[in-house]
Amino acid sequence: MGFGSYHWIASTGKGPQWFVTADRVATNGRRAITAAMQTAHELAGHGYEFVVPPLPDRTGNLVHKTIAGWAFTVLPYLQGWSTPDGAWDDPTEREQIAQILGRLHAAPPPEALQRWDFAIPDRDNLLAALADLDRPWSTGPYAEPTRLRLAAAHDYVHNKLKHYDALVRQLEASDDPWVITHGEPHSANVLRTTNGMRLVDWETARLAPRERDLAAILDGTTDVLPAYQSEAGPFTPRPEALELFDTWWSLAEIASYVHLFRQPHTNSEDTKQSWQDLTEYLPD
């Protein structure tokens, strides 16, 4: 289940009781994910019922380092369903998630929550790949197709990076307050239960501009903005901020998949899906 992480359902033999998640983390990423999970735990403790928080162990730890380079969390197992992709196609559900995000963004942020930064993961590797397009790549079955695709989109990617940097400078000059953001409030991260919507996968929670979340639900429209404002207050999202987070997402996806295919890899279900995703972000 899921993509990019590993998940298990655990029990004591009496049916599902826990949902266990393993996320690969960099050396400096453990502090961020611990702060994010602590935020989810505190939110749930203060009555934000839409939060599915990690469960503490006997010593109170929420994140476990069982294997070097990996962070493990244990969550309660809930009965419900989610969508296979992230699109918010149901107008009623879009309104409901808008209200949930309004409540989240109005919540007092804990001091430990880390600030979101504007860095694009694997950007240096993407720039290195853009400078290494004159010779074949031979690290696996998708290496050479990736090189050819990236070569055709060379100017597109460079221009997108420049545009993103300009948006960053514009947003950094703003004095709009930052709020608790989930980071990926797409439809696949929402569990529909008999008790309402439950937002899962809090690993990416950061203190950030609210448009980080709103970009995932507005999709170029403002029809659910009144539902959001009913909880968050009279806030109007900035078009340049929404564009920044849309641009960040596409560049982060391109950079991660290019980095993946420049490393040794095989033909697997994960790499097939990764290649398909890359072709959706890179024009041919």
Secondary structure by P-SEA (a helix, b strand, c coil): ccccbbbbbbcccccccbbbbbbbbcccaaaaaaaaaaaaaaaaaacccccbbbbbcccccccccccccbbbbbbcccccccccccccccaaaaaaaaaaaaaaaaccccccbbbbcccccaaaaaaaaaaccccccccccaaaaaaaaaaaaaaaaaaaaaaaaaaaaaaaaccccccccccccccccccccccccccccccccccccccccccccccccccaaaaaaacccbbbbbaaaaaaaaaaaaaaaaaaaaaaaaccccccaaaaaaaaaaaaaccc
